[in-house]
Amino acid sequence: MVAPAELMPVQPQHRFDEARLAAYLQANLADFRPPLTVNQFKGSQAAPTFLLHSPGQNHVLRKRQVAKKGSTLAESVERDFALISKLHAAGLPMGMPRLVCLDDSVIGTPFYLLDYIAGRHFRDPNLPGMDAKQRQAIYLAMAQAMAQVHGLDPHSLGLPTNGDGSAYLARQVAALVQQYNANRTEEIGAMARLLDWLPANVPQDGMTSLMHGNFRLDNLVFHPSESHVVAMLDWDVASIGHPLADLAINCMPYRVTIPGMGSLQGVDYIDSGIPGEHDYVAAYCAARGIEGIAHWNFFLAFALFRVAVMAQGIHKRGLERGPATPTIKAYAAVVRSVANQAWNLVDGGDD
């Protein structure tokens, strides 16, 4: 059963010929029977996702609006499908991959199809409507699911990811510095200091793993009545990288409030049942079988810097469209506050 709140009509900019798609599926997908009904999932516009309903079946169709760097749209979609197929075979929770179509004539762009996995999808990290025990169970399940991703050996699985991940942090920091400089609109002292400090302090621990890249609560589907994860979504930016960067990105709701997204700032962790950041990280470490984390403040500063760079990009694009709206001004405030918090972590903070 799909929650109606997760769906919307197909948006005008994403519409395609549904009859042509139905004919293609009838010819290429075992057991497909018309009629076909198409709705769009709310969320990312960069990789629009659709629910396909036909008698007795629900599938998820995912396409891309923008190709990965150095790839065509077809190559990007084919790589995404190959990655998901390998991860499904390795036992990660996700829908069974069914087919990939690289023929633009079907819906106007390449796409792939998965089985739909029914479950609960949480967008608010505060988990309203739950009791303390339920909230704690959801967060512990998220930490365990992330540990499961990081425990895979991407090389032995033959995952279609670029590089061996050994220089992931240095590459990411360099790219974020370049991105921020291209979108800079004002001088922010903390950002100026971070631009120098982060490249000079990248940990050289050699730790690598499969990285989801955007491992958030709202990219997970939980069992309809139990706390475990039944599907992991949105693998578009997966790579071989540093697992602790993934963990720090996942911990951002503890640190920041971003317009339109939830936050855990100000939460009473005892009454709510939601584990505080320290306890959540400890749960992840226990699931991974590791003692603790070195250079945690670097990884938090890196993740905060990433948020600031993304917010700066949104702010710059908003200014280019006209006078700053309250929302665009809010993103400018995010850049300043997040940069200050990141610098405070590394300027004499415990590591």
Secondary structure in CASP SS format (residue, H / E / C, confidence):
PFRMAT SS
TARGET T0000
AUTHOR 0000-0000-0000
METHOD secondary structure of the structure
MODEL  1
M C 1.00
V C 1.00
A C 1.00
P H 1.00
A H 1.00
E H 1.00
L E 1.00
M E 1.00
P C 1.00
V C 1.00
Q C 1.00
P H 1.00
Q H 1.00
H H 1.00
R C 1.00
F C 1.00
D C 1.00
E H 1.00
A H 1.00
R H 1.00
L H 1.00
A H 1.00
A H 1.00
Y H 1.00
L H 1.00
Q H 1.00
A H 1.00
N H 1.00
L C 1.00
A C 1.00
D C 1.00
F C 1.00
R C 1.00
P C 1.00
P C 1.00
L C 1.00
T E 1.00
V E 1.00
N E 1.00
Q E 1.00
F E 1.00
K C 1.00
G C 1.00
S C 1.00
Q C 1.00
A C 1.00
A C 1.00
P C 1.00
T E 1.00
F E 1.00
L E 1.00
L E 1.00
H E 1.00
S E 1.00
P C 1.00
G C 1.00
Q E 1.00
N E 1.00
H E 1.00
V E 1.00
L E 1.00
R E 1.00
K E 1.00
R C 1.00
Q C 1.00
V C 1.00
A C 1.00
K C 1.00
K C 1.00
G C 1.00
S C 1.00
T C 1.00
L H 1.00
A H 1.00
E H 1.00
S H 1.00
V H 1.00
E H 1.00
R H 1.00
D H 1.00
F H 1.00
A H 1.00
L H 1.00
I H 1.00
S H 1.00
K H 1.00
L H 1.00
H H 1.00
A H 1.00
A C 1.00
G C 1.00
L C 1.00
P C 1.00
M C 1.00
G C 1.00
M C 1.00
P E 1.00
R E 1.00
L E 1.00
V E 1.00
C E 1.00
L C 1.00
D C 1.00
D H 1.00
S H 1.00
V H 1.00
I H 1.00
G C 1.00
T C 1.00
P C 1.00
F E 1.00
Y E 1.00
L E 1.00
L E 1.00
D E 1.00
Y C 1.00
I C 1.00
A C 1.00
G C 1.00
R E 1.00
H C 1.00
F C 1.00
R C 1.00
D C 1.00
P C 1.00
N C 1.00
L C 1.00
P C 1.00
G C 1.00
M C 1.00
D C 1.00
A H 1.00
K H 1.00
Q H 1.00
R H 1.00
Q H 1.00
A H 1.00
I H 1.00
Y H 1.00
L H 1.00
A H 1.00
M H 1.00
A H 1.00
Q H 1.00
A H 1.00
M H 1.00
A H 1.00
Q H 1.00
V H 1.00
H H 1.00
G C 1.00
L C 1.00
D C 1.00
P H 1.00
H H 1.00
S H 1.00
L H 1.00
G C 1.00
L C 1.00
P C 1.00
T C 1.00
N C 1.00
G C 1.00
D C 1.00
G C 1.00
S C 1.00
A C 1.00
Y H 1.00
L H 1.00
A H 1.00
R H 1.00
Q H 1.00
V H 1.00
A H 1.00
A H 1.00
L H 1.00
V H 1.00
Q H 1.00
Q H 1.00
Y H 1.00
N H 1.00
A H 1.00
N H 1.00
R C 1.00
T C 1.00
E C 1.00
E C 1.00
I C 1.00
G H 1.00
A H 1.00
M H 1.00
A H 1.00
R H 1.00
L H 1.00
L H 1.00
D H 1.00
W H 1.00
L H 1.00
P H 1.00
A H 1.00
N C 1.00
V C 1.00
P C 1.00
Q C 1.00
D C 1.00
G C 1.00
M C 1.00
T C 1.00
S E 1.00
L E 1.00
M E 1.00
H C 1.00
G C 1.00
N C 1.00
F C 1.00
R C 1.00
L H 1.00
D H 1.00
N H 1.00
L E 1.00
V E 1.00
F E 1.00
H C 1.00
P C 1.00
S C 1.00
E C 1.00
S C 1.00
H C 1.00
V E 1.00
V E 1.00
A E 1.00
M E 1.00
L C 1.00
D C 1.00
W C 1.00
D C 1.00
V C 1.00
A C 1.00
S E 1.00
I E 1.00
G E 1.00
H C 1.00
P H 1.00
L H 1.00
A H 1.00
D H 1.00
L H 1.00
A H 1.00
I H 1.00
N H 1.00
C C 1.00
M H 1.00
P H 1.00
Y H 1.00
R C 1.00
V C 1.00
T C 1.00
I C 1.00
P C 1.00
G C 1.00
M C 1.00
G C 1.00
S C 1.00
L C 1.00
Q C 1.00
G C 1.00
V C 1.00
D C 1.00
Y H 1.00
I H 1.00
D H 1.00
S H 1.00
G C 1.00
I C 1.00
P C 1.00
G C 1.00
E H 1.00
H H 1.00
D H 1.00
Y H 1.00
V H 1.00
A H 1.00
A H 1.00
Y H 1.00
C H 1.00
A H 1.00
A H 1.00
R H 1.00
G C 1.00
I C 1.00
E C 1.00
G C 1.00
I C 1.00
A C 1.00
H C 1.00
W H 1.00
N H 1.00
F H 1.00
F H 1.00
L H 1.00
A H 1.00
F H 1.00
A H 1.00
L H 1.00
F H 1.00
R H 1.00
V H 1.00
A H 1.00
V H 1.00
M H 1.00
A H 1.00
Q H 1.00
G H 1.00
I H 1.00
H H 1.00
K H 1.00
R H 1.00
G H 1.00
L H 1.00
E H 1.00
R H 1.00
G C 1.00
P C 1.00
A C 1.00
T C 1.00
P H 1.00
T H 1.00
I H 1.00
K H 1.00
A H 1.00
Y H 1.00
A H 1.00
A H 1.00
V H 1.00
V H 1.00
R H 1.00
S H 1.00
V H 1.00
A H 1.00
N H 1.00
Q H 1.00
A H 1.00
W H 1.00
N H 1.00
L H 1.00
V H 1.00
D C 1.00
G C 1.00
G C 1.00
D C 1.00
D C 1.00
END
